[in-house]
C-alpha cells in the first residue's frame, strides 16, 4: 500500500515497476487529501520504483518521483 497526503483535495495515482521508468499504474477514484492505493502483481524479493501523482480540480498536477530517482521498496 502506498500512502501520501496533499494539502487540497486531489486525485490519486501510483506508478510503479521494477525498472525505470515504472509503467504499471493504479488510480483512485474521487478527490481526497489522504491518499492510499494498493499495488498488486508484485514479485517476491524484487526492488520496485514508485512515483505518486495528484491533480487538483483545476488541473494542477504534481508528481513526486524524487526528481527521477523514484521512491523505492523491496518485496
HTML snippet that shows the backbone in 3Dmol.js (N, CA, C, O; Angstrom):
<script src="https://3Dmol.org/build/3Dmol-min.js"></script>
<div id="view" style="width:600px;height:400px;position:relative"></div>
<script>
const pdb = `
ATOM      1  N   UNK A   1       0.846  -1.168   0.000  1.00  0.00           N
ATOM      2  CA  UNK A   1       0.000   0.000   0.000  1.00  0.00           C
ATOM      3  C   UNK A   1       0.895   1.235   0.000  1.00  0.00           C
ATOM      4  O   UNK A   1       1.866   1.318   0.752  1.00  0.00           O
ATOM      5  N   UNK A   2       0.555   2.176  -0.844  1.00  0.00           N
ATOM      6  CA  UNK A   2       1.303   3.433  -0.939  1.00  0.00           C
ATOM      7  C   UNK A   2       0.387   4.543  -0.425  1.00  0.00           C
ATOM      8  O   UNK A   2      -0.756   4.661  -0.867  1.00  0.00           O
ATOM      9  N   UNK A   3       0.879   5.347   0.497  1.00  0.00           N
ATOM     10  CA  UNK A   3       0.074   6.423   1.082  1.00  0.00           C
ATOM     11  C   UNK A   3       0.817   7.753   0.997  1.00  0.00           C
ATOM     12  O   UNK A   3       2.045   7.798   1.066  1.00  0.00           O
ATOM     13  N   UNK A   4       0.050   8.837   0.845  1.00  0.00           N
ATOM     14  CA  UNK A   4       0.598  10.195   0.873  1.00  0.00           C
ATOM     15  C   UNK A   4      -0.534  11.167   1.137  1.00  0.00           C
ATOM     16  O   UNK A   4      -1.706  10.794   1.082  1.00  0.00           O
ATOM     17  N   UNK A   5      -0.191  12.400   1.420  1.00  0.00           N
ATOM     18  CA  UNK A   5      -1.199  13.432   1.677  1.00  0.00           C
ATOM     19  C   UNK A   5      -0.966  14.623   0.754  1.00  0.00           C
ATOM     20  O   UNK A   5       0.144  14.864   0.280  1.00  0.00           O
ATOM     21  N   UNK A   6      -2.047  15.355   0.516  1.00  0.00           N
ATOM     22  CA  UNK A   6      -1.983  16.614  -0.225  1.00  0.00           C
ATOM     23  C   UNK A   6      -2.673  17.677   0.611  1.00  0.00           C
ATOM     24  O   UNK A   6      -3.480  17.354   1.483  1.00  0.00           O
ATOM     25  N   UNK A   7      -2.370  18.920   0.360  1.00  0.00           N
ATOM     26  CA  UNK A   7      -2.976  19.995   1.159  1.00  0.00           C
ATOM     27  C   UNK A   7      -4.304  20.476   0.586  1.00  0.00           C
ATOM     28  O   UNK A   7      -4.968  21.310   1.201  1.00  0.00           O
ATOM     29  N   UNK A   8      -4.703  19.969  -0.572  1.00  0.00           N
ATOM     30  CA  UNK A   8      -6.011  20.266  -1.163  1.00  0.00           C
ATOM     31  C   UNK A   8      -6.594  18.958  -1.698  1.00  0.00           C
ATOM     32  O   UNK A   8      -5.837  18.033  -1.991  1.00  0.00           O
ATOM     33  N   UNK A   9      -7.909  18.857  -1.833  1.00  0.00           N
ATOM     34  CA  UNK A   9      -8.494  17.652  -2.424  1.00  0.00           C
ATOM     35  C   UNK A   9      -7.955  17.441  -3.846  1.00  0.00           C
ATOM     36  O   UNK A   9      -7.939  18.362  -4.663  1.00  0.00           O
ATOM     37  N   UNK A  10      -7.516  16.207  -4.120  1.00  0.00           N
ATOM     38  CA  UNK A  10      -6.894  15.906  -5.407  1.00  0.00           C
ATOM     39  C   UNK A  10      -7.088  14.432  -5.751  1.00  0.00           C
ATOM     40  O   UNK A  10      -7.486  13.631  -4.905  1.00  0.00           O
ATOM     41  N   UNK A  11      -6.804  14.090  -6.996  1.00  0.00           N
ATOM     42  CA  UNK A  11      -6.866  12.707  -7.453  1.00  0.00           C
ATOM     43  C   UNK A  11      -5.666  11.929  -6.925  1.00  0.00           C
ATOM     44  O   UNK A  11      -4.730  12.509  -6.374  1.00  0.00           O
ATOM     45  N   UNK A  12      -5.704  10.610  -7.101  1.00  0.00           N
ATOM     46  CA  UNK A  12      -4.630   9.727  -6.635  1.00  0.00           C
ATOM     47  C   UNK A  12      -4.182   8.793  -7.750  1.00  0.00           C
ATOM     48  O   UNK A  12      -5.007   8.134  -8.382  1.00  0.00           O
ATOM     49  N   UNK A  13      -2.871   8.734  -7.991  1.00  0.00           N
ATOM     50  CA  UNK A  13      -2.332   7.782  -8.961  1.00  0.00           C
ATOM     51  C   UNK A  13      -0.943   7.335  -8.507  1.00  0.00           C
ATOM     52  O   UNK A  13      -0.108   8.158  -8.132  1.00  0.00           O
ATOM     53  N   UNK A  14      -0.708   6.038  -8.545  1.00  0.00           N
ATOM     54  CA  UNK A  14       0.604   5.469  -8.248  1.00  0.00           C
ATOM     55  C   UNK A  14       1.117   4.807  -9.518  1.00  0.00           C
ATOM     56  O   UNK A  14       0.412   4.022 -10.152  1.00  0.00           O
ATOM     57  N   UNK A  15       2.343   5.130  -9.879  1.00  0.00           N
ATOM     58  CA  UNK A  15       3.018   4.484 -10.993  1.00  0.00           C
ATOM     59  C   UNK A  15       4.177   3.700 -10.399  1.00  0.00           C
ATOM     60  O   UNK A  15       4.976   4.250  -9.641  1.00  0.00           O
ATOM     61  N   UNK A  16       4.275   2.407 -10.741  1.00  0.00           N
ATOM     62  CA  UNK A  16       5.305   1.565 -10.136  1.00  0.00           C
ATOM     63  C   UNK A  16       5.806   0.522 -11.128  1.00  0.00           C
ATOM     64  O   UNK A  16       5.155   0.225 -12.129  1.00  0.00           O
ATOM     65  N   UNK A  17       6.969  -0.021 -10.827  1.00  0.00           N
ATOM     66  CA  UNK A  17       7.541  -1.064 -11.664  1.00  0.00           C
ATOM     67  C   UNK A  17       8.937  -1.415 -11.203  1.00  0.00           C
ATOM     68  O   UNK A  17       9.532  -0.716 -10.382  1.00  0.00           O
ATOM     69  N   UNK A  18       9.453  -2.508 -11.740  1.00  0.00           N
ATOM     70  CA  UNK A  18      10.770  -2.993 -11.340  1.00  0.00           C
ATOM     71  C   UNK A  18      11.906  -2.292 -12.080  1.00  0.00           C
ATOM     72  O   UNK A  18      13.068  -2.446 -11.703  1.00  0.00           O
ATOM     73  N   UNK A  19      11.592  -1.524 -13.129  1.00  0.00           N
ATOM     74  CA  UNK A  19      12.635  -0.805 -13.862  1.00  0.00           C
ATOM     75  C   UNK A  19      12.149   0.603 -14.187  1.00  0.00           C
ATOM     76  O   UNK A  19      10.952   0.892 -14.171  1.00  0.00           O
ATOM     77  N   UNK A  20      13.118   1.467 -14.484  1.00  0.00           N
ATOM     78  CA  UNK A  20      12.793   2.858 -14.784  1.00  0.00           C
ATOM     79  C   UNK A  20      12.577   3.040 -16.282  1.00  0.00           C
ATOM     80  O   UNK A  20      13.303   2.446 -17.080  1.00  0.00           O
ATOM     81  N   UNK A  21      11.624   3.824 -16.670  1.00  0.00           N
ATOM     82  CA  UNK A  21      10.606   4.408 -15.804  1.00  0.00           C
ATOM     83  C   UNK A  21       9.523   3.374 -15.493  1.00  0.00           C
ATOM     84  O   UNK A  21       9.208   2.533 -16.335  1.00  0.00           O
ATOM     85  N   UNK A  22       8.958   3.433 -14.293  1.00  0.00           N
ATOM     86  CA  UNK A  22       7.886   2.494 -13.959  1.00  0.00           C
ATOM     87  C   UNK A  22       6.676   2.707 -14.871  1.00  0.00           C
ATOM     88  O   UNK A  22       6.379   3.838 -15.258  1.00  0.00           O
ATOM     89  N   UNK A  23       5.983   1.627 -15.210  1.00  0.00           N
ATOM     90  CA  UNK A  23       4.882   1.732 -16.174  1.00  0.00           C
ATOM     91  C   UNK A  23       3.556   1.180 -15.669  1.00  0.00           C
ATOM     92  O   UNK A  23       2.526   1.400 -16.306  1.00  0.00           O
ATOM     93  N   UNK A  24       3.551   0.468 -14.542  1.00  0.00           N
ATOM     94  CA  UNK A  24       2.293  -0.045 -14.012  1.00  0.00           C
ATOM     95  C   UNK A  24       1.593   1.079 -13.254  1.00  0.00           C
ATOM     96  O   UNK A  24       2.235   1.849 -12.540  1.00  0.00           O
ATOM     97  N   UNK A  25       0.273   1.167 -13.413  1.00  0.00           N
ATOM     98  CA  UNK A  25      -0.477   2.286 -12.829  1.00  0.00           C
ATOM     99  C   UNK A  25      -1.686   1.770 -12.076  1.00  0.00           C
ATOM    100  O   UNK A  25      -2.380   0.863 -12.535  1.00  0.00           O
ATOM    101  N   UNK A  26      -1.933   2.357 -10.913  1.00  0.00           N
ATOM    102  CA  UNK A  26      -3.177   2.147 -10.182  1.00  0.00           C
ATOM    103  C   UNK A  26      -3.705   3.541  -9.832  1.00  0.00           C
ATOM    104  O   UNK A  26      -2.952   4.403  -9.378  1.00  0.00           O
ATOM    105  N   UNK A  27      -5.012   3.753 -10.048  1.00  0.00           N
ATOM    106  CA  UNK A  27      -5.612   5.064  -9.806  1.00  0.00           C
ATOM    107  C   UNK A  27      -6.763   4.944  -8.821  1.00  0.00           C
ATOM    108  O   UNK A  27      -7.494   3.954  -8.806  1.00  0.00           O
ATOM    109  N   UNK A  28      -6.905   5.958  -8.013  1.00  0.00           N
ATOM    110  CA  UNK A  28      -8.025   6.034  -7.097  1.00  0.00           C
ATOM    111  C   UNK A  28      -9.205   6.717  -7.766  1.00  0.00           C
ATOM    112  O   UNK A  28      -9.114   7.196  -8.896  1.00  0.00           O
ATOM    113  N   UNK A  29     -10.309   6.750  -7.044  1.00  0.00           N
ATOM    114  CA  UNK A  29     -11.498   7.442  -7.549  1.00  0.00           C
ATOM    115  C   UNK A  29     -11.800   8.620  -6.636  1.00  0.00           C
ATOM    116  O   UNK A  29     -11.595   8.546  -5.424  1.00  0.00           O
ATOM    117  N   UNK A  30     -12.277   9.677  -7.208  1.00  0.00           N
ATOM    118  CA  UNK A  30     -12.658  10.844  -6.424  1.00  0.00           C
ATOM    119  C   UNK A  30     -11.480  11.685  -5.986  1.00  0.00           C
ATOM    120  O   UNK A  30     -10.333  11.452  -6.367  1.00  0.00           O
ATOM    121  N   UNK A  31     -11.809  12.678  -5.165  1.00  0.00           N
ATOM    122  CA  UNK A  31     -10.815  13.616  -4.647  1.00  0.00           C
ATOM    123  C   UNK A  31     -10.617  13.371  -3.163  1.00  0.00           C
ATOM    124  O   UNK A  31     -11.565  13.037  -2.454  1.00  0.00           O
ATOM    125  N   UNK A  32      -9.384  13.536  -2.688  1.00  0.00           N
ATOM    126  CA  UNK A  32      -9.069  13.329  -1.274  1.00  0.00           C
ATOM    127  C   UNK A  32      -7.829  14.127  -0.913  1.00  0.00           C
ATOM    128  O   UNK A  32      -7.097  14.588  -1.789  1.00  0.00           O
ATOM    129  N   UNK A  33      -7.600  14.285   0.374  1.00  0.00           N
ATOM    130  CA  UNK A  33      -6.341  14.854   0.855  1.00  0.00           C
ATOM    131  C   UNK A  33      -5.466  13.768   1.476  1.00  0.00           C
ATOM    132  O   UNK A  33      -4.259  13.956   1.626  1.00  0.00           O
ATOM    133  N   UNK A  34      -6.056  12.652   1.832  1.00  0.00           N
ATOM    134  CA  UNK A  34      -5.338  11.485   2.349  1.00  0.00           C
ATOM    135  C   UNK A  34      -5.473  10.370   1.314  1.00  0.00           C
ATOM    136  O   UNK A  34      -6.573   9.875   1.070  1.00  0.00           O
ATOM    137  N   UNK A  35      -4.372   9.984   0.717  1.00  0.00           N
ATOM    138  CA  UNK A  35      -4.371   9.045  -0.398  1.00  0.00           C
ATOM    139  C   UNK A  35      -3.756   7.714   0.026  1.00  0.00           C
ATOM    140  O   UNK A  35      -2.747   7.684   0.731  1.00  0.00           O
ATOM    141  N   UNK A  36      -4.366   6.626  -0.405  1.00  0.00           N
ATOM    142  CA  UNK A  36      -3.874   5.298  -0.080  1.00  0.00           C
ATOM    143  C   UNK A  36      -4.302   4.336  -1.187  1.00  0.00           C
ATOM    144  O   UNK A  36      -5.493   4.087  -1.375  1.00  0.00           O
ATOM    145  N   UNK A  37      -3.332   3.801  -1.912  1.00  0.00           N
ATOM    146  CA  UNK A  37      -3.618   2.881  -3.010  1.00  0.00           C
ATOM    147  C   UNK A  37      -2.804   1.603  -2.849  1.00  0.00           C
ATOM    148  O   UNK A  37      -1.645   1.638  -2.436  1.00  0.00           O
ATOM    149  N   UNK A  38      -3.422   0.482  -3.179  1.00  0.00           N
ATOM    150  CA  UNK A  38      -2.765  -0.813  -3.087  1.00  0.00           C
ATOM    151  C   UNK A  38      -2.187  -1.193  -4.446  1.00  0.00           C
ATOM    152  O   UNK A  38      -2.886  -1.159  -5.459  1.00  0.00           O
ATOM    153  N   UNK A  39      -0.911  -1.552  -4.458  1.00  0.00           N
ATOM    154  CA  UNK A  39      -0.273  -2.037  -5.678  1.00  0.00           C
ATOM    155  C   UNK A  39      -0.331  -3.560  -5.667  1.00  0.00           C
ATOM    156  O   UNK A  39      -0.191  -4.181  -4.613  1.00  0.00           O
ATOM    157  N   UNK A  40      -0.536  -4.162  -6.832  1.00  0.00           N
ATOM    158  CA  UNK A  40      -0.707  -5.610  -6.914  1.00  0.00           C
ATOM    159  C   UNK A  40       0.218  -6.207  -7.970  1.00  0.00           C
ATOM    160  O   UNK A  40       0.865  -5.488  -8.731  1.00  0.00           O
ATOM    161  N   UNK A  41       0.266  -7.528  -7.999  1.00  0.00           N
ATOM    162  CA  UNK A  41       1.056  -8.219  -9.003  1.00  0.00           C
ATOM    163  C   UNK A  41       2.553  -8.128  -8.780  1.00  0.00           C
ATOM    164  O   UNK A  41       3.328  -8.183  -9.734  1.00  0.00           O
ATOM    165  N   UNK A  42       2.967  -7.988  -7.523  1.00  0.00           N
ATOM    166  CA  UNK A  42       4.389  -7.830  -7.219  1.00  0.00           C
ATOM    167  C   UNK A  42       5.083  -9.185  -7.106  1.00  0.00           C
ATOM    168  O   UNK A  42       4.497 -10.153  -6.621  1.00  0.00           O
ATOM    169  N   UNK A  43       6.321  -9.244  -7.552  1.00  0.00           N
ATOM    170  CA  UNK A  43       7.142 -10.444  -7.446  1.00  0.00           C
ATOM    171  C   UNK A  43       7.892 -10.439  -6.113  1.00  0.00           C
ATOM    172  O   UNK A  43       8.236  -9.377  -5.594  1.00  0.00           O
ATOM    173  N   UNK A  44       8.142 -11.624  -5.565  1.00  0.00           N
ATOM    174  CA  UNK A  44       8.891 -11.736  -4.319  1.00  0.00           C
ATOM    175  C   UNK A  44      10.338 -11.299  -4.507  1.00  0.00           C
ATOM    176  O   UNK A  44      10.916 -11.462  -5.582  1.00  0.00           O
ATOM    177  N   UNK A  45      10.911 -10.742  -3.446  1.00  0.00           N
ATOM    178  CA  UNK A  45      12.339 -10.370  -3.401  1.00  0.00           C
ATOM    179  C   UNK A  45      12.748  -9.492  -4.578  1.00  0.00           C
ATOM    180  O   UNK A  45      13.818  -9.675  -5.157  1.00  0.00           O
ATOM    181  N   UNK A  46      11.896  -8.548  -4.921  1.00  0.00           N
ATOM    182  CA  UNK A  46      12.141  -7.680  -6.072  1.00  0.00           C
ATOM    183  C   UNK A  46      12.099  -6.215  -5.649  1.00  0.00           C
ATOM    184  O   UNK A  46      11.160  -5.806  -4.966  1.00  0.00           O
ATOM    185  N   UNK A  47      13.089  -5.414  -6.035  1.00  0.00           N
ATOM    186  CA  UNK A  47      13.028  -3.972  -5.774  1.00  0.00           C
ATOM    187  C   UNK A  47      12.086  -3.296  -6.775  1.00  0.00           C
ATOM    188  O   UNK A  47      12.071  -3.630  -7.960  1.00  0.00           O
ATOM    189  N   UNK A  48      11.311  -2.348  -6.277  1.00  0.00           N
ATOM    190  CA  UNK A  48      10.366  -1.601  -7.112  1.00  0.00           C
ATOM    191  C   UNK A  48      10.607  -0.116  -7.000  1.00  0.00           C
ATOM    192  O   UNK A  48      11.067   0.372  -5.968  1.00  0.00           O
ATOM    193  N   UNK A  49      10.296   0.607  -8.071  1.00  0.00           N
ATOM    194  CA  UNK A  49      10.349   2.060  -8.133  1.00  0.00           C
ATOM    195  C   UNK A  49       8.921   2.574  -8.101  1.00  0.00           C
ATOM    196  O   UNK A  49       8.021   1.961  -8.675  1.00  0.00           O
ATOM    197  N   UNK A  50       8.712   3.706  -7.427  1.00  0.00           N
ATOM    198  CA  UNK A  50       7.358   4.234  -7.255  1.00  0.00           C
ATOM    199  C   UNK A  50       7.352   5.746  -7.416  1.00  0.00           C
ATOM    200  O   UNK A  50       8.263   6.439  -6.964  1.00  0.00           O
ATOM    201  N   UNK A  51       6.303   6.244  -8.070  1.00  0.00           N
ATOM    202  CA  UNK A  51       6.024   7.681  -8.132  1.00  0.00           C
ATOM    203  C   UNK A  51       4.547   7.874  -7.814  1.00  0.00           C
ATOM    204  O   UNK A  51       3.715   7.047  -8.186  1.00  0.00           O
ATOM    205  N   UNK A  52       4.222   8.958  -7.131  1.00  0.00           N
ATOM    206  CA  UNK A  52       2.818   9.272  -6.848  1.00  0.00           C
ATOM    207  C   UNK A  52       2.459  10.579  -7.540  1.00  0.00           C
ATOM    208  O   UNK A  52       3.274  11.498  -7.625  1.00  0.00           O
ATOM    209  N   UNK A  53       1.223  10.647  -8.032  1.00  0.00           N
ATOM    210  CA  UNK A  53       0.743  11.830  -8.729  1.00  0.00           C
ATOM    211  C   UNK A  53      -0.631  12.204  -8.195  1.00  0.00           C
ATOM    212  O   UNK A  53      -1.486  11.342  -7.994  1.00  0.00           O
ATOM    213  N   UNK A  54      -0.833  13.487  -7.970  1.00  0.00           N
ATOM    214  CA  UNK A  54      -2.139  14.013  -7.586  1.00  0.00           C
ATOM    215  C   UNK A  54      -2.432  15.244  -8.422  1.00  0.00           C
ATOM    216  O   UNK A  54      -1.535  16.020  -8.754  1.00  0.00           O
ATOM    217  N   UNK A  55      -3.715  15.410  -8.759  1.00  0.00           N
ATOM    218  CA  UNK A  55      -4.138  16.576  -9.539  1.00  0.00           C
ATOM    219  C   UNK A  55      -5.358  17.186  -8.863  1.00  0.00           C
ATOM    220  O   UNK A  55      -6.292  16.475  -8.492  1.00  0.00           O
ATOM    221  N   UNK A  56      -5.346  18.493  -8.706  1.00  0.00           N
ATOM    222  CA  UNK A  56      -6.493  19.202  -8.134  1.00  0.00           C
ATOM    223  C   UNK A  56      -7.523  19.436  -9.239  1.00  0.00           C
ATOM    224  O   UNK A  56      -7.205  19.297 -10.421  1.00  0.00           O
ATOM    225  N   UNK A  57      -8.751  19.789  -8.864  1.00  0.00           N
ATOM    226  CA  UNK A  57      -9.793  20.012  -9.874  1.00  0.00           C
ATOM    227  C   UNK A  57      -9.417  21.054 -10.933  1.00  0.00           C
ATOM    228  O   UNK A  57      -9.926  20.998 -12.052  1.00  0.00           O
ATOM    229  N   UNK A  58      -8.549  21.987 -10.605  1.00  0.00           N
ATOM    230  CA  UNK A  58      -8.111  22.991 -11.567  1.00  0.00           C
ATOM    231  C   UNK A  58      -7.023  22.489 -12.495  1.00  0.00           C
ATOM    232  O   UNK A  58      -6.391  23.277 -13.199  1.00  0.00           O
ATOM    233  N   UNK A  59      -6.799  21.170 -12.501  1.00  0.00           N
ATOM    234  CA  UNK A  59      -5.804  20.524 -13.360  1.00  0.00           C
ATOM    235  C   UNK A  59      -4.370  20.843 -12.978  1.00  0.00           C
ATOM    236  O   UNK A  59      -3.469  20.702 -13.805  1.00  0.00           O
ATOM    237  N   UNK A  60      -4.139  21.268 -11.747  1.00  0.00           N
ATOM    238  CA  UNK A  60      -2.778  21.464 -11.266  1.00  0.00           C
ATOM    239  C   UNK A  60      -2.277  20.102 -10.817  1.00  0.00           C
ATOM    240  O   UNK A  60      -2.688  19.603  -9.769  1.00  0.00           O
ATOM    241  N   UNK A  61      -1.385  19.491 -11.607  1.00  0.00           N
ATOM    242  CA  UNK A  61      -0.919  18.135 -11.344  1.00  0.00           C
ATOM    243  C   UNK A  61       0.515  18.153 -10.837  1.00  0.00           C
ATOM    244  O   UNK A  61       1.363  18.877 -11.359  1.00  0.00           O
ATOM    245  N   UNK A  62       0.778  17.338  -9.803  1.00  0.00           N
ATOM    246  CA  UNK A  62       2.116  17.233  -9.236  1.00  0.00           C
ATOM    247  C   UNK A  62       2.477  15.763  -9.121  1.00  0.00           C
ATOM    248  O   UNK A  62       1.682  14.953  -8.644  1.00  0.00           O
ATOM    249  N   UNK A  63       3.695  15.422  -9.565  1.00  0.00           N
ATOM    250  CA  UNK A  63       4.213  14.069  -9.426  1.00  0.00           C
ATOM    251  C   UNK A  63       5.427  14.101  -8.520  1.00  0.00           C
ATOM    252  O   UNK A  63       6.336  14.909  -8.712  1.00  0.00           O
ATOM    253  N   UNK A  64       5.438  13.213  -7.523  1.00  0.00           N
ATOM    254  CA  UNK A  64       6.598  13.061  -6.649  1.00  0.00           C
ATOM    255  C   UNK A  64       7.317  11.781  -7.062  1.00  0.00           C
ATOM    256  O   UNK A  64       6.882  10.677  -6.737  1.00  0.00           O
ATOM    257  N   UNK A  65       8.422  11.946  -7.781  1.00  0.00           N
ATOM    258  CA  UNK A  65       9.245  10.816  -8.198  1.00  0.00           C
ATOM    259  C   UNK A  65      10.694  10.994  -7.746  1.00  0.00           C
ATOM    260  O   UNK A  65      11.611  10.414  -8.328  1.00  0.00           O
ATOM    261  N   UNK A  66      10.888  11.797  -6.712  1.00  0.00           N
ATOM    262  CA  UNK A  66      12.221  12.099  -6.174  1.00  0.00           C
ATOM    263  C   UNK A  66      13.164  12.611  -7.260  1.00  0.00           C
ATOM    264  O   UNK A  66      14.336  12.238  -7.320  1.00  0.00           O
ATOM    265  N   UNK A  67      12.630  13.462  -8.101  1.00  0.00           N
ATOM    266  CA  UNK A  67      13.452  14.048  -9.159  1.00  0.00           C
ATOM    267  C   UNK A  67      13.955  13.037 -10.173  1.00  0.00           C
ATOM    268  O   UNK A  67      15.037  13.208 -10.734  1.00  0.00           O
ATOM    269  N   UNK A  68      13.180  11.982 -10.414  1.00  0.00           N
ATOM    270  CA  UNK A  68      13.582  10.937 -11.345  1.00  0.00           C
ATOM    271  C   UNK A  68      14.322   9.782 -10.706  1.00  0.00           C
ATOM    272  O   UNK A  68      14.600   8.786 -11.373  1.00  0.00           O
ATOM    273  N   UNK A  69      14.652   9.894  -9.407  1.00  0.00           N
ATOM    274  CA  UNK A  69      15.322   8.802  -8.696  1.00  0.00           C
ATOM    275  C   UNK A  69      14.317   7.775  -8.178  1.00  0.00           C
ATOM    276  O   UNK A  69      14.688   6.632  -7.912  1.00  0.00           O
ATOM    277  N   UNK A  70      13.074   8.159  -8.036  1.00  0.00           N
ATOM    278  CA  UNK A  70      11.944   7.318  -7.599  1.00  0.00           C
ATOM    279  C   UNK A  70      12.065   6.859  -6.143  1.00  0.00           C
ATOM    280  O   UNK A  70      13.155   6.599  -5.634  1.00  0.00           O
ATOM    281  N   UNK A  71      10.912   6.773  -5.506  1.00  0.00           N
ATOM    282  CA  UNK A  71      10.822   6.134  -4.212  1.00  0.00           C
ATOM    283  C   UNK A  71      11.028   4.645  -4.469  1.00  0.00           C
ATOM    284  O   UNK A  71      10.734   4.155  -5.560  1.00  0.00           O
ATOM    285  N   UNK A  72      11.534   3.923  -3.466  1.00  0.00           N
ATOM    286  CA  UNK A  72      11.865   2.515  -3.670  1.00  0.00           C
ATOM    287  C   UNK A  72      11.388   1.660  -2.499  1.00  0.00           C
ATOM    288  O   UNK A  72      11.361   2.098  -1.349  1.00  0.00           O
ATOM    289  N   UNK A  73      11.014   0.426  -2.833  1.00  0.00           N
ATOM    290  CA  UNK A  73      10.752  -0.589  -1.817  1.00  0.00           C
ATOM    291  C   UNK A  73      11.071  -1.946  -2.408  1.00  0.00           C
ATOM    292  O   UNK A  73      11.090  -2.115  -3.628  1.00  0.00           O
ATOM    293  N   UNK A  74      11.322  -2.911  -1.538  1.00  0.00           N
ATOM    294  CA  UNK A  74      11.600  -4.284  -1.967  1.00  0.00           C
ATOM    295  C   UNK A  74      10.596  -5.216  -1.313  1.00  0.00           C
ATOM    296  O   UNK A  74      10.329  -5.110  -0.116  1.00  0.00           O
ATOM    297  N   UNK A  75      10.045  -6.122  -2.092  1.00  0.00           N
ATOM    298  CA  UNK A  75       9.073  -7.078  -1.554  1.00  0.00           C
ATOM    299  C   UNK A  75       9.795  -8.213  -0.847  1.00  0.00           C
ATOM    300  O   UNK A  75       9.152  -9.123  -0.324  1.00  0.00           O
TER     301      UNK A  75
END
`;
const viewer = $3Dmol.createViewer("view");
viewer.addModel(pdb, "pdb");
viewer.setStyle({}, {cartoon: {color: "spectrum"}});
viewer.zoomTo();
viewer.render();
</script>
